[in-house]
Amino acid sequence: MIRVLENEFYYLDNFQRVLDWIGERYADLLDDTELAFLAAFPTLPRNARALFVRMVMRKGELFRASKLGYAEIGCPIEAANHLLATGWIETDPDLTLDELFDLLSKPEIAEAFGARLRHKNARKGDQLAALRQTLSEECGAAPDAPAHSRRFSAWYRDCADSALRILVKPMCDRLRLIFFGNLRQDWTEFVLSDLGLFRYEQVDISPASRGFRRREDVEHYLRLHACRERFASARDTGETVEQIVHDVPQQAFGNDWLESRREKLLFQIGQHYEKLKHWDGAFDAYQRCRFPGARARSIRVLEKHERFDHAYELLCVAQAAPESDAERQHLARIAPRLARRLGHARLPTRRAGAVDRIDLCLPFPHLDPWVEGVVREHLMQGEPQAPVFYVENALANTLFGLLCWRAVFAPIPGAFFHPFHRGPADLYSADFHGRRAAEFGACLAELDDGSYRDTIRRNHRDKAGLACPFVHWEAIDAELLELALHCIPAAHLRKWCERILADVKANRTGFPDLIQFWPHEARYTMIEVKGPGDRLQDNQLRWIDYCAAHDMPVSVCYLQWQPAETTLEQAA
């Protein structure tokens, strides 16, 4: 049930909670300015603090007082006066012409510039360009020189309004980063939680769980984030990727969590170079990181660059100790080509397990041609006592998450460092399982003594709705859960869990689309559905091969549509 917030200063209380949390856990990482802010903020009048937080939460650094009307704050100018002495904001600030245009509407622009505005009906962008030219001519500057900054009151002489600029937005962003461990989450996390839209597992967070351990960690994150932002917008800004690569830290970070972010950025840069067929740039980027898949991409890039000897050398090293099933699969495709190219003996290939095949030719549906739904309805019509569910990745992950809930949310140092985690911060790290081996071992041991069913049922009931990276609450109801627990052997569920743990990021997806149960026989089968022209993806092939290799019932259903004339004849 969604609650209505009754506290009109909820956002101020939440902001103070963040400051208190940071002061208790991260005081040794803060500089003098940040420490002074934490000490001074609670001493200000409430309306001033509330106005400041409203400005922090809104986009940008410039605001018009007339747009900051909040009933609980009252007059924004009066509230702002209490903030002036802190140096955190300024009133009537100097603005560039561009900043002024962001604040004013078209009618207000016409009022402010009068006859200077020659094209009153033009778009704001065109008006801005024309005014730049006009003002440059008036002050004798070059046409492309920026207009001189002026106070808001000089640009726009409406005595009833004023402009405010917040000067410490970067500092507030740093504090938000220290609290959340990322710049993706913002202050709305508190509101969504208070309203009941998002609910989180409460983990006992110890001082050792801090995401940032040194001040350098914060600076490294911000530097890396800036590189990521520049890389994402390089096409629009015209900045070269080489300039960005130069600024990506060369040395590995001492913080594993930060290092994984650095390596992911390098991997993405390598992919960018690879698309451009800039083989040297791609290889260098891949070689600078250990991100999953980087080694296999390095080999592929060397092959494309016709550096076959080097590629084969790296291939042999990788084949001796593949990092994952995904890499093993990738190498198996490259190896025959390289061996043939270099005249080496053909390498032995591993045969996939036998998988049942189902071929169906059905009428094209009048409504939504959802192939999985069409196959599901067809199978259920043939065997009404054997229900079929569309589960894809939801069922296996949910059973894993409910069984291993206490291991997933174990208070491992560096895994949880604020109350709004949807899952562990190291979820995709290579040692996710290893750091919790004892906890996961205890969970999987319940599959041996039969207590796993009670654990799964209990967590499905008691943890309902709590954010979890594995559990799909809306997709798995009590009926489906009971069928799964009745029909899926514990040995099979163990194999699913073990494979997810082997590579969480890669193995959370690719599970077959449908599952069919025969409750009276306590058995099941999984079915991957492929419509006309569709083919099995790599992660699907790996899951199907794994299930077949461990004698778990799995089939691939290939669906074709009946010719239109056949359908019409049947209808007649």
DOTIFI-720441 format. One record per atom (N, C-alpha, C): residue in three letters; x, y, z. Coordinates in steps of 0.1 Angstrom, whole numbers, plus 5000, padded with zeros to 4 digits. Each point is the difference from the previous one (the first is absolute). Layout:
BEGIN
alaXYZ/...
END
This chain:
BEGIN
met500849885000/met499250125000/met500950135000/ile499750094991/ile500850124999/ile499550105010/arg501050055008/arg499650105011/arg500150144994/val499350095007/val500050144996/val501050075011/leu500950084995/leu500950065008/leu499350125007/glu500150005014/glu499350115007/glu501050115005/asn501349965000/asn501050105004/asn500450094989/glu499650125000/glu500350094988/glu501550034999/phe500849985010/phe501450025000/phe500849864998/tyr499349904994/tyr500649874999/tyr501450004993/tyr500150094990/tyr501250004992/tyr501150065008/leu499750105009/leu501050065009/leu500549895010/asp499149935006/asp500449895009/asp500849904994/asn499749964987/asn500849904993/asn501450054997/phe500150134996/phe501350064998/phe500850005012/gln499450035012/gln500850005012/gln500449865004/arg499249904997/arg500349865002/arg501349964993/val500150054988/val501249974992/val501250075006/leu499950125004/leu501150075007/leu500449935013/asp499149965007/asp500349935013/asp500749874997/trp499549934990/trp500649874997/trp501550024995/ile500250104992/ile501350034995/ile500950045012/gly499550095008/gly500850045011/gly500449895010/glu499149905001/glu500449895009/glu501049904994/arg499949984987/arg500849904994/arg501150044991/tyr500050134995/tyr501050044990/tyr500750135004/ala499950045013/ala500650135004/ala501550014996/asp500749885001/asp501450014997/asp500350024985/leu499049984991/leu500250024986/leu499750144995/leu499450085009/leu499550134996/leu501050115001/asp500050104991/asp500950115001/asp499450115009/asp500750115003/asp499650105009/asp498750064996/thr499850034987/thr498850064996/thr498849915002/glu500149874998/glu498949915002/glu499749985015/leu501050005008/leu499849995014/leu499350125006/ala500450124995/ala499450125004/ala498550014996/phe499749944988/phe498650004995/phe499249915009/leu500549885003/leu499249915009/leu499750075014/ala501050075005/ala499850075013/ala499050124999/ala500150074989/ala499250135000/ala498649974995/phe499749914992/phe498749984994/phe498949995010/pro500149925011/pro498949985009/pro499750135008/thr500950095001/thr499950125008/thr499150114993/leu499749994987/leu499350104993/leu498549985003/pro499250114997/pro498649995002/pro499449904990/arg498949945004/arg499549894992/arg499650044986/asn499450124998/asn499650044987/asn501250024991/ala501150045005/ala501250024992/ala500649864996/arg500049915010/arg500549864997/arg499149944989/ala498750025002/ala499149934990/ala500250064986/leu500150134999/leu500350064987/leu501349954994/phe501049995008/phe501349954995/phe499849864994/val499349915008/val499949864995/val499150004988/arg499050084999/arg499250004987/arg500950044988/met500950095002/met500950044989/met501049894997/val500449935010/val500949894998/val499349894992/met498849975003/met499349894994/met499550034986/arg500050134996/arg499650044987/arg501150004990/lys499749994987/lys501150004990/lys500650144998/gly501350004999/gly500750134997/gly500450075012/glu500650124998/glu500550085011/glu499350145001/leu499250034990/leu499450134999/leu498549995002/phe499450095008/phe498549995002/phe499450145001/arg498850014996/arg499350135002/arg499249985013/ala500050115008/ala499349995013/ala498549984997/ser499550054989/ser498549984998/ser499749854997/lys501049924997/lys499849864997/lys500349915012/leu500350075011/leu500449925012/leu498950025011/gly498850004996/gly498950025009/gly499549875006/tyr500349995013/tyr499649885008/tyr499350055012/ala498849945002/ala499250055011/ala500749995014/glu500749895002/glu500649985013/glu501250095002/ile500650054989/ile501250095001/ile499650155002/gly498950044993/gly499650145000/gly500850074990/cys500350135003/cys500750094990/cys501449954998/pro500449964987/pro501349954998/pro501150105002/ile499750134997/ile501050105002/ile500450015015/glu499050005008/glu500250015015/glu500949885004/ala499649884995/ala500749885004/ala501550004995/ala500150064988/ala501350014993/ala501050095008/asn499450115006/asn500850095008/asn500849945011/his499449895006/his500749935011/his501249924994/leu500049974987/leu501049924995/leu501250084994/leu499850134998/leu501050084994/leu501450005007/ala499950015013/ala501250015008/ala500949874999/thr499349894997/thr500849874999/thr500849994987/gly499750084990/gly500749994987/gly499649884992/trp498949945004/trp499549884992/trp499150054988/ile499450125001/ile499250054989/ile500450144998/glu499550064988/glu500150144998/glu498750054993/thr499650125003/thr498850064994/thr500450104990/asp499150024990/asp500350094989/asp501449974994/pro500249884996/pro501449974995/pro500250054986/asp501350014996/asp500450034987/asp499649884991/leu499350034988/leu499649904991/leu500550034986/thr500349894993/thr500350024986/thr498650004992/leu500150054988/leu498850004992/leu499349864999/asp500849904998/asp499549874999/asp499349955013/glu500650045012/glu499349965012/glu498750085002/leu500050124995/leu498750085001/leu498949944992/phe500449954988/phe499049944991/phe499449875006/asp500849935008/asp499549885007/asp499050045011/leu500150125005/leu499150045011/leu498750064996/leu500150084988/leu498850084996/leu499249934989/ser498750035000/ser499249954989/ser500150094988/lys499449974989/lys500150084988/lys499350145002/pro498850015006/pro499550135003/pro500950095009/glu500649935010/glu500950085008/glu501350044993/ile500449924991/ile501250044992/ile499750124991/ala498850004994/ala499550114992/ala499950135008/glu499549995013/glu499950115009/glu501450065004/ala500949905002/ala501350055005/ala500950074989/phe499849964988/phe500950054989/phe499350094990/gly498750015001/gly499350094992/gly500450004985/ala500550124995/ala500350024986/ala501249924996/arg500949965009/arg501149924997/arg499649874994/leu498949955004/leu499549874996/leu499350024987/arg500649974989/arg499550034987/arg499049904995/his500149875005/his499149904995/his499349945012/lys498950065004/lys499349975013/lys499349864999/asn499749964987/asn499349874999/asn500949894997/ala501350024999/ala501049904997/ala500149905012/arg500649894998/arg500349915011/arg501050065010/lys500049955012/lys500950065010/lys501549994996/gly500349884994/gly501449984996/gly500450104989/asp499150034991/asp500350104989/asp500150145006/gln499150035010/gln500050135006/gln501350025008/leu500549895007/leu501250015007/leu501250024991/ala500149944989/ala501150024990/ala500050144995/ala498850054997/ala499950144995/ala500550105010/leu499549985013/leu500450095010/leu501550005003/arg500649884999/arg501449995002/arg500750094990/gln499650004988/gln500650084990/gln499850155003/thr498850035004/thr499750145002/thr500850065012/leu500149925011/leu500750055012/leu501550004997/ser500549914992/ser501450004996/ser500450134992/glu499150044991/glu500250124992/glu500050125009/glu499150005010/glu499950125009/glu501250025009/cys500649895004/cys501250015009/cys501349994992/gly499949994987/gly501250004992/gly500749875000/ala499449905005/ala500749875000/ala499849924987/ala500849904998/ala499949924988/ala498649935000/pro499449974988/pro498749945000/pro499949875008/asp501049935001/asp499949875007/asp500550015015/ala500250125005/ala500450025014/ala498849995009/pro500149945012/pro498950005009/pro499650145005/ala498750035001/ala499650125006/ala500550025014/his500250125004/his500450025014/his498949965010/ser500449945011/ser499149975010/ser499450125007/arg498749995004/arg499450115007/arg499149945011/arg499850085010/arg499149965010/arg498649974995/phe499349915006/phe498649974996/phe499250125000/ser500150095010/ser499250125001/ser500350104988/ala501249994995/ala500450084988/ala499449954987/trp500049874999/trp499449944988/trp498550015000/tyr499449985012/tyr498549995001/tyr499650085011/arg499450124997/arg499750095011/arg498649995005/asp499749885005/asp498749975006/asp500249995015/cys499750115007/cys500350015014/cys499349895009/ala499049944994/ala499249905007/ala500749865000/asp501149994993/asp500749874999/asp501550025002/ser500649895003/ser501550005002/ser500549864996/ala501349994999/ala500649884996/ala500949955012/leu500149875002/leu500949945010/leu500949904993/arg501350005004/arg500949904996/arg500649925011/ile499949875000/ile500649925010/ile501449974996/leu501050035009/leu501449994997/leu500749875005/val499349925007/val500649885006/val499449874995/lys499450014988/lys499449884994/lys501049884998/pro501250034995/pro501049895000/pro500349945013/met500150085011/met500249945013/met498849915004/cys498850054998/cys498949915003/cys499949874992/asp500550014987/asp500149884992/asp501049905006/arg501150065005/arg501049915006/arg499549935013/leu499250085008/leu499449945012/leu499049894996/arg499250024989/arg499149904995/arg500749884995/leu501150024994/leu500949894995/leu500549925011/ile500550075011/ile500549925011/ile499049925007/phe498850055001/phe498949935006/phe499549884992/phe499750024987/phe499449904991/phe501149914994/gly501250054999/gly501049924993/gly499950014985/asn499150094995/asn499950024985/asn499350144999/leu500050044987/leu499350134997/leu498749974993/arg499749874998/arg498749974994/arg498850025009/gln500249965013/gln498950025009/gln500050145006/asp498850055002/asp499950145005/asp499050005012/trp499650125003/trp499250025013/trp498649944999/thr499549974988/thr498749944998/thr500049865006/glu501149935002/glu500049875006/glu499350005014/phe500250115007/phe499450015013/phe498550014999/val499650084990/val498550034998/val499349874996/leu500649934990/leu499449874995/leu500049905011/ser501050005009/ser500049915011/ser498950045010/asp499950135003/asp499050045010/asp498649984995/leu499850014987/leu498749974994/leu499649854999/gly501049925002/gly499849854999/gly500149954986/leu500550084990/leu500149964987/leu501249904998/phe501150035008/phe501249925000/phe500249965015/arg500349885003/arg500349955013/arg501349924999/tyr500850025010/tyr501449945000/tyr500249915012/glu500849904998/glu500449915011/glu500950085009/gln499849995013/gln500850075010/gln501249925004/val501250044996/val501349935002/val500750075012/asp500649935008/asp500950055011/asp501250054994/ile500150144997/ile501150064993/ile501150045010/ser501149944999/ser501150035010/ser501050104994/pro500850065008/pro501050104995/pro500949944989/ala500249875000/ala500949934990/ala499349994987/ser498750034999/ser499249994988/ser500150134991/arg500850105005/arg500150124992/arg500449984986/gly499350064990/gly500449994986/gly501350084997/phe500150115006/phe501250094999/phe500849985013/arg501249974998/arg500949975012/arg501050125002/arg500350074989/arg501050115001/arg499450114992/arg500550125002/arg499550124993/arg500449984985/glu501149934997/glu500349984986/glu499049924993/asp499349915007/asp498949924994/asp498950094994/val499750115007/val499050094996/val500450074987/glu501350055001/glu500550074988/glu500149914988/his500549885002/his500149914989/his498649974994/tyr499049985008/tyr498649984995/tyr499650124991/leu500250125005/leu499650124993/leu500750014987/arg501349975000/arg500850014988/arg499549904990/leu499849885005/leu499549894991/leu498650044995/his499150055008/his498750044996/his500050104989/ala500950105002/ala500150104989/ala500549944987/cys500949915000/cys500449934988/cys498849924994/arg499249945008/arg498949924995/arg499050104993/glu499750115007/glu499150104994/glu500550054987/arg501350034999/arg500550054988/arg500049904989/phe500249875003/phe500049904990/phe498649984995/ala499050015009/ala498649984996/ala499550124990/ser500650115002/ser499550124992/ser501050044990/ala501149924997/ala501050044991/ala499550034986/arg499049924996/arg499550024986/arg499350144999/asp499450045011/asp499350144999/asp501050115002/thr501049985008/thr500950115003/thr501250014990/gly500249894993/gly501150004990/gly501449975007/glu500049965013/glu501249975006/glu500549864995/thr501349994998/thr500549874995/thr500149905012/val499949874997/val500149905010/val501449995005/glu501050044992/glu501450005004/glu500250095012/gln499350124999/gln500250095011/gln499449955013/ile498949924999/ile499449945012/ile500949895005/val500549924992/val500949895004/val501250055007/his500550114996/his501250065006/his499750035015/asp498750045003/asp499750045013/asp499549895009/val499749884994/val499649895008/val501249955009/pro499949995013/pro501249965008/pro500749884995/gln501350014999/gln500849894994/gln500249885010/gln500250035012/gln500349905010/gln498749955006/ala500049875004/ala498849945007/ala499850075013/phe498750015004/phe499750065013/phe500249895011/gly500350055012/gly500149905011/gly498649965005/asn499050074996/asn498649965004/asn499449914989/asp499749885003/asp499549904990/asp498750054994/trp499250065008/trp498750054995/trp500250114989/leu500950095003/leu500350114990/leu500849944988/glu500849905003/glu500849944989/glu499149944989/ser498949935005/ser499149944991/ser499350114991/arg499850115005/arg499450114992/arg501050054990/arg501250015004/arg501150054990/arg500149904989/glu500049875003/glu500249904990/glu498849994991/lys498850025005/lys498850004991/lys500150124990/leu500450115004/leu500250114991/leu501049974989/leu501149945004/leu501049964990/leu499549904990/phe499249915005/phe499349904991/phe499150074990/gln499250095005/gln499150074991/gln500850084990/ile501150065004/ile500850074990/ile500649914990/gly500449885004/gly500549904991/gly498949964990/gln498849985005/gln498949974990/gln499850114990/his500150125005/his499850124991/his501149994989/tyr501349995004/tyr501049994990/tyr499849884990/glu499549895006/glu499849884992/glu499050034989/lys498950075003/lys499050034990/lys500650094989/leu501050085004/leu500650094990/leu501149934992/lys500349875004/lys501149924994/lys501350075003/his500150075011/his501250055005/his500649895009/trp500749914994/trp500449875007/trp501050035011/asp501050094997/asp501050025010/asp499450075013/gly499150104998/gly499350065011/gly499249905008/ala499349924993/ala499149905006/ala500949905009/phe501149954994/phe500849905007/phe500650075012/asp500550124999/asp500650075011/asp499050015012/ala498850044996/ala498950025011/ala499749875006/tyr499949894992/tyr499649875006/tyr501249955009/gln501250034996/gln501149955008/gln500250075013/arg499450125001/arg500250085012/arg499049965011/cys499149904997/cys499049975010/cys499849855000/arg499449955011/arg499749865002/arg498449985000/phe499350094994/phe498649995000/phe499649884993/pro498949935005/pro499649874993/pro499850024985/gly500649924992/gly499950004986/gly501150084993/ala500850085007/ala501050084994/ala501149914994/arg500449895006/arg501049914994/arg499549944987/ala498849955000/ala499549944987/ala499950114989/arg499650125004/arg499950114990/arg501450034995/ser501050005009/ser501450024995/ser500449914990/ile499749875002/ile500449904990/ile499250024987/arg498850045000/arg499250034988/arg500650124993/val500450105007/val500650124994/val501349974993/leu500849925007/leu501349954993/leu499749934988/glu499049915000/glu499749934988/glu499550094989/lys499250105003/lys499550094990/lys501250094994/his500950025009/his501250084996/his501149914993/glu499649884998/glu500949904993/glu501349985008/arg500050015013/arg501149975008/arg499749865006/phe500149904991/phe499549875003/phe500949925010/asp501350025000/asp500849935009/asp499850055015/his499950135001/his499750065013/his498749955005/ala499050004991/ala498649965004/ala500049865005/tyr500749914993/tyr500049865003/tyr500849985013/glu501050075003/glu500749995013/glu499150045011/leu499350114999/leu499050045010/leu498949905002/leu499649944988/leu498949905001/leu500449885008/cys501249954998/cys500449885008/cys500150035015/val500450125003/val500050045014/val498650005006/ala499150064992/ala498650005005/ala499349875001/gln500349914990/gln499449875000/gln500549915012/ala501250035005/ala500549935011/ala499250035013/ala499550125001/ala499250035012/ala498950114996/pro498949954993/pro499050104997/pro499450075012/glu499750124998/glu499550085012/glu498549975002/ser499349954990/ser498549975001/ser499649914989/asp498749955001/asp499449934989/asp499950094988/ala499750135002/ala499950094988/ala501350014993/glu501150015007/glu501350004993/glu500349874993/arg499749895007/arg500349874994/arg499249994987/gln498850045000/gln499250004987/gln500650094989/his500450115004/his500650104991/his501349944994/leu500849945008/leu501349954996/leu499849884990/ala498949925003/ala499749884991/ala499750044986/arg499550124998/arg499750054987/arg501350064993/ile500850065008/ile501250064994/ile501149904997/ala500149905008/ala501149905000/ala500149934986/pro499049954994/pro500149934987/pro500550094989/arg499650135000/arg500450094990/arg501550035001/leu500450035012/leu501450035002/leu500949874997/ala499649895004/ala500849884998/ala500149974985/arg498950024993/arg500049984985/arg500950114993/arg499950125005/arg500850114994/arg501549975002/leu500449955011/leu501449985003/leu500549864996/gly499149914995/gly500449874996/gly500149905011/his499550035012/his500049915011/his499049894999/ala500249895008/ala499149895000/ala498650065005/arg499049944995/arg498750045005/arg499849965014/leu499550105008/leu499849985014/leu498849925003/pro500049915010/pro498849925003/pro498950095005/thr498749974996/thr498950085005/thr499149925009/arg499450075010/arg499249935010/arg498650004994/arg499449885000/arg498649984995/arg499050055011/ala499050074995/ala498950045009/ala499149885003/gly499450005012/gly499149905003/gly498749994991/ala499449894999/ala498849994992/ala498850075006/val499350084991/val498950085005/val498849964991/asp498949985006/asp498849974993/asp499550124991/arg499549974989/arg499550104991/arg498549984997/ile499350125001/ile498650004997/ile499750094988/asp499449954990/asp499650084988/asp498550015000/leu499650134999/leu498650035000/leu499750094988/cys498849984994/cys499550084989/cys498650045003/leu499850125005/leu498750055005/leu499550114993/pro498750025001/pro499350124993/pro500650135006/phe500150104992/phe500450135004/phe498950065009/pro500350055012/pro498950045009/pro499450134995/his498750025003/his499350124995/his500550125009/leu500449985012/leu500450115009/leu501550015000/asp500650015012/asp501450025001/asp500849874996/pro500950004990/pro500749884996/pro501249985010/trp499749985013/trp501149985009/trp500349855000/val501149964995/val500349864997/val500049915012/glu500650065011/glu500049925013/glu498649975004/gly499150104999/gly498649995005/gly499249904991/val500350004987/val499349914991/val500449865003/val501349975002/val500549875003/val499449955014/arg500050095009/arg499549975014/arg498549964999/glu499250074992/glu498649974999/glu499849874993/his500849974990/his499949884992/his500449885009/leu501050015008/leu500449895009/leu499049975010/met499450115006/met499049985010/met498749944995/gln499650034987/gln498949944994/gln500249854998/gly501249964997/gly500349864998/gly500049925013/glu500450075011/glu500149935013/glu499550105011/pro498750015002/pro499550095009/pro500549985015/gln500349875003/gln500549975013/gln501450035002/ala500750054990/ala501450045001/ala500250154997/pro499850095010/pro500150144997/pro501350054996/val500050104991/val501250064995/val500150145004/phe501250055004/phe500250145004/phe501150064992/tyr499850134997/tyr501150074994/tyr500950065011/val501249955002/val500850045011/val501350064996/glu500649964989/glu501350044995/glu501050005011/asn500650125004/asn501050005010/asn499450015014/ala498750035001/ala499450045013/ala500049885010/leu499749884996/leu499849895010/leu501349965006/ala501049974992/ala501349955005/ala500650105009/asn500050134996/asn500650115008/asn499250015013/thr498750005000/thr499250025012/thr500249885010/leu500049884995/leu500349895009/leu501450015006/phe501050044992/phe501350025006/phe500050115010/gly499450124997/gly500050115009/gly499249975013/leu498949934999/leu499349965013/leu500749905008/leu500749914994/leu500749905007/leu501350065007/cys500650084992/cys501350065005/cys499950145005/trp498950045004/trp499850145004/trp501050055010/arg500249925011/arg500950045011/arg501450014995/ala500449924990/ala501450014994/ala500150134991/val499050024992/val500050124991/val500150135009/phe499350005011/phe500050125008/phe500949995012/ala501049915000/ala500949995011/ala500850135001/pro500350055012/pro500750135002/pro501549994997/ile500349974988/ile501549984997/ile500550154998/pro501350025005/pro500650134999/pro500050054985/gly499550124998/gly500150054986/gly498849974992/ala499049925005/ala498949964992/ala498850095002/phe499850055012/phe498950095003/phe500550125008/phe499750124995/phe500550125007/phe499050115001/his498749974997/his498950095003/his498749925000/pro498950065005/pro498849925002/pro499249984987/phe500450044988/phe499249994988/phe500749924989/his500649895004/his500649914991/his498949904995/arg500049984987/arg499149904994/arg500749865000/gly501350015002/gly500849875001/gly501450045004/pro500949905002/pro501450035004/pro500750084989/ala500950095005/ala500850084990/ala500949914992/asp500449895005/asp501049914993/asp499349894993/leu498750014997/leu499249894994/leu500749944988/tyr500650084991/tyr500549954988/tyr501649985000/ser500550015012/ser501549985001/ser500349855000/ala501249974996/ala500449864998/ala500049925013/asp500250075011/asp500049935013/asp498750025008/phe498950034993/phe498850015007/phe499649875008/his500249894994/his499749875006/his501049975011/gly501350024996/gly501149965009/gly500050075013/arg499650135000/arg500050085012/arg498849955009/arg499149934995/arg498849955008/arg499949854999/ala501149934998/ala500049864998/ala499349925011/ala500350045012/ala499349935012/ala498550035000/glu499650124998/glu498650035000/glu499249934989/phe500650004988/phe499349934989/phe500049855002/gly501149955006/gly500149865003/gly498949955009/ala499750085010/ala499049975010/ala498650004993/cys499850104991/cys498750014993/cys499849874991/leu501049974993/leu499849894991/leu500049865007/ala500550005012/ala499949875008/ala498649975003/glu499150105001/glu498649975002/glu499349924989/leu500650004989/leu499549914989/leu500249865003/asp501049975009/asp500349865003/asp499049955011/asp499650085009/asp499249955011/asp498550034998/gly499750074989/gly498650034997/gly499450125006/ser500850075008/ser499550125007/ser499950124990/tyr500549994988/tyr500050114991/tyr498650054996/arg499049915000/arg498750044996/arg499450105011/asp500249975012/asp499550095011/asp500750134999/thr501350004997/thr500750134999/thr499550084989/ile499849944989/ile499550074988/ile498650065002/arg499249915006/arg498650055003/arg500050125010/arg500949985010/arg500050105011/arg500550144994/asn501149994992/asn500550134995/asn499050064989/his499349914993/his499050054991/his498950085007/arg499749955012/arg499050075008/arg500550125008/asp501249985007/asp500450105009/asp500850124993/lys500649974989/lys500850104993/lys499250064988/ala498849974999/ala499250044988/ala500150154997/gly500450034988/gly500150144995/gly501450075003/leu500949945008/leu501350065002/leu500849994988/ala500850104997/ala500850004988/ala501149905002/cys500149924989/cys501149895000/cys500349984985/pro501349994997/pro500549994986/pro499549874993/phe499649905008/phe499649874994/phe498549985000/val499350055009/val498649965002/val499050094992/his499249934992/his499050074991/his498649985007/trp499750095009/trp498849995008/trp498749994992/glu499950084990/glu498850004992/glu499849884991/ala501149944997/ala499949894990/ala499849865006/ile500349995013/ile500049875007/ile499050015011/asp498849944998/asp499050015011/asp500149865008/ala499149995010/ala500149895009/ala499749874993/glu499050004990/glu499649884993/glu501249954992/leu500750094992/leu501149964992/leu501249955009/leu500250065011/leu501049965010/leu499849865005/glu498849975003/glu499749875006/glu500149894989/leu499650034988/leu500249904989/leu501549984998/ala500850105000/ala501549994998/ala500649925011/leu499650025013/leu500649935011/leu499549854999/his498949974995/his499549874999/his500649924989/cys500250074989/cys500449924987/cys501550014997/ile500750105005/ile501450014997/ile500949935011/pro500749904996/pro500849935010/pro501150095007/ala500349985012/ala501050085007/ala501350004993/ala500449884994/ala501349994993/ala500050094988/his498950024993/his500050094989/his500150155005/leu499350035010/leu500050145006/leu501450035004/arg500749905006/arg501450025004/arg500950044988/lys499849934989/lys500850034988/lys499750144994/trp498750045001/trp499750144996/trp500750105008/cys500049985013/cys500650095010/cys501550004997/glu500649894999/glu501549994998/glu500450084987/arg499249994990/arg500450064987/arg499850155002/ile498950055006/ile499950145002/ile501250065008/leu500449935010/leu501150045009/leu501350004992/ala500149924990/ala501349994993/ala500350134992/asp498950074996/asp500250124992/asp498650085001/val499850075010/val498750065003/val499650094988/lys500850084995/lys499650094989/lys499649934987/ala500849904996/ala499849934988/ala498849895001/asn499949945012/asn499149895001/asn498750035006/arg499750135003/arg498750035004/arg499050014989/thr500549994987/thr499150014989/thr500349884991/gly499149974990/gly500249894991/gly499249885003/phe499250005011/phe499249895004/phe498949984991/pro499549874997/pro498949984991/pro498850085003/asp499250034990/asp498850085001/asp498949945008/leu499649884998/leu498949945006/leu500449885009/ile499149975010/ile500249885008/ile498649945001/gln500049874998/gln498749925001/gln500149905011/phe499049995008/phe500049915012/phe498949894998/trp500449885005/trp499149895001/trp499849975015/pro499250075007/pro499949995015/pro499849855005/his499149934993/his499749865004/his501249914999/glu501050044991/glu501249924998/glu501250065007/ala499850125005/ala501150085007/ala501250014990/arg499750054988/arg501150024991/arg499750134992/tyr501050044992/tyr499950134992/tyr500949994988/thr499850094991/thr500950024989/thr500150154997/met501250044995/met500250144996/met500050014984/ile499550114995/ile499850014986/ile500550144995/glu500950004991/glu500550124994/glu499250024987/val499450114998/val499150024988/val500750094990/lys500049964987/lys500650084990/lys499050014988/gly499750134997/gly499050024989/gly500750004987/pro499350034989/pro500650004987/pro501250094999/gly501149954995/gly501250084998/gly500850035012/asp499549965012/asp500750025012/asp501049895003/arg501150035007/arg501049905003/arg500450015015/leu500649895004/leu500550005014/leu501150105002/gln499950075011/gln501150095004/gln501149935008/asp501150065001/asp501249935007/asp499649965014/asn499450105008/asn499749965014/asn499049895001/gln499050004990/gln499049895000/gln500749874996/leu500950004991/leu500749884996/leu500749945012/arg500750095008/arg500749955012/arg499149945010/trp498950065003/trp499049955010/trp499549864995/ile499650004987/ile499449874995/ile501049895000/asp501350034997/asp501049905000/asp500349965014/tyr500050095010/tyr500249975014/tyr498949905005/cys498750044997/cys498949925005/cys500149864994/ala500349994987/ala500149874993/ala501149925006/ala501150065003/ala501249935005/ala499749945014/his499150065007/his499649955014/his498749935000/asp499549964989/asp498849924999/asp498850075005/met499950134998/met498850075003/met499250024987/pro498749975001/pro499150004988/pro499950144994/val500550014987/val499950124993/val499849984985/ser499250084994/ser499749994986/ser500150134993/val500150004987/val500050124992/val498849984990/cys499150105001/cys498849994991/cys500250114989/tyr499949954988/tyr500150084988/tyr498650024994/leu499550125000/leu498750034996/leu500050064986/gln499149954991/gln499850064987/gln498550034999/trp499750104992/trp498650044998/trp499449924988/gln498849955001/gln499449944989/gln499750104989/pro500149964987/pro499750094989/pro498650065001/ala499950114995/ala498750075002/ala498849934994/glu500349934988/glu498949934993/glu499549885008/thr501049945007/thr499649885009/thr499150055011/thr500450115006/thr499250055011/thr498650044996/leu499950064988/leu498750044995/leu499149874997/glu500649904994/glu499349884998/glu499549945013/gln500849995010/gln499549955013/gln498950085006/ala500150134998/ala498950095005/ala498749974993/ala500149984986/ala498849974992/ala499449875004/
END
